[in-house]
Amino acid sequence: MTNAVIRDNLIARLDKLPHDLQLRVLDFASALVPKGITGKSLVKFEGAIPAEDLKLMSAAIEEGCEKVDINEW
């Protein structure tokens, strides 16, 4: 099926639904649309954090992972 056929079929079925169900279909369709930004758009930030800072961040993450403080809560 082509996009136009799918669109026409969907609209024809949507027109037969009551308003409240049309809103549910709209909510569902909205949930299917990807959110956020593409990875490509983040490439411009490559190198923005100095390598030494990245090493410190990685070390802090490694040090804090998988440790449980039973008195924390």
C-alpha positions in Angstrom: 0.0 0.0 0.0 1.2 3.5 -0.8 1.3 6.3 1.8 -1.6 8.0 0.0 -3.8 4.9 0.2 -3.0 4.3 3.9 -3.7 8.0 4.6 -7.0 7.9 2.7 -8.0 4.6 4.4 -7.2 6.0 7.8 -9.1 9.2 7.3 -12.1 7.4 6.0 -12.2 5.2 9.1 -11.4 8.1 11.4 -14.4 10.1 10.0 -16.7 7.2 11.1 -15.6 7.4 14.7 -17.2 9.6 17.3 -15.3 12.6 18.5 -14.0 11.0 21.7 -12.6 8.1 19.8 -11.0 10.4 17.2 -9.2 12.1 20.1 -8.0 8.7 21.3 -6.6 7.8 17.9 -4.9 11.2 17.8 -3.3 10.5 21.2 -2.2 7.1 20.0 -0.7 8.4 16.8 1.1 11.2 18.7 2.7 8.6 21.0 4.1 6.8 17.9 6.0 9.8 16.6 9.6 9.8 17.8 10.5 12.5 20.3 13.8 14.2 20.9 16.6 15.0 18.5 18.7 13.0 16.2 22.3 12.0 17.1 23.5 13.9 14.0 22.5 17.2 15.6 24.7 16.4 18.6 27.9 15.9 16.6 28.6 19.6 16.8 29.2 19.2 20.6 31.9 16.6 20.1 35.0 17.6 22.0 33.2 20.3 24.0 34.1 18.6 27.3 37.9 18.4 27.9 39.3 14.8 27.8 40.6 15.2 31.4 37.1 16.0 32.6 35.7 13.0 30.8 38.2 10.8 32.6 37.2 12.2 35.9 33.5 11.7 35.1 34.1 8.1 34.1 36.1 7.4 37.2 33.4 8.8 39.4 30.8 6.7 37.7 32.8 3.6 38.0 33.6 4.2 41.6 29.9 4.8 42.5 28.4 2.0 40.5 27.1 -1.2 42.2 27.7 0.1 45.7 24.8 -0.1 48.2 24.6 2.1 51.2 22.1 0.4 53.5 21.8 3.5 55.7 20.9 5.8 52.7 17.1 5.4 53.1 
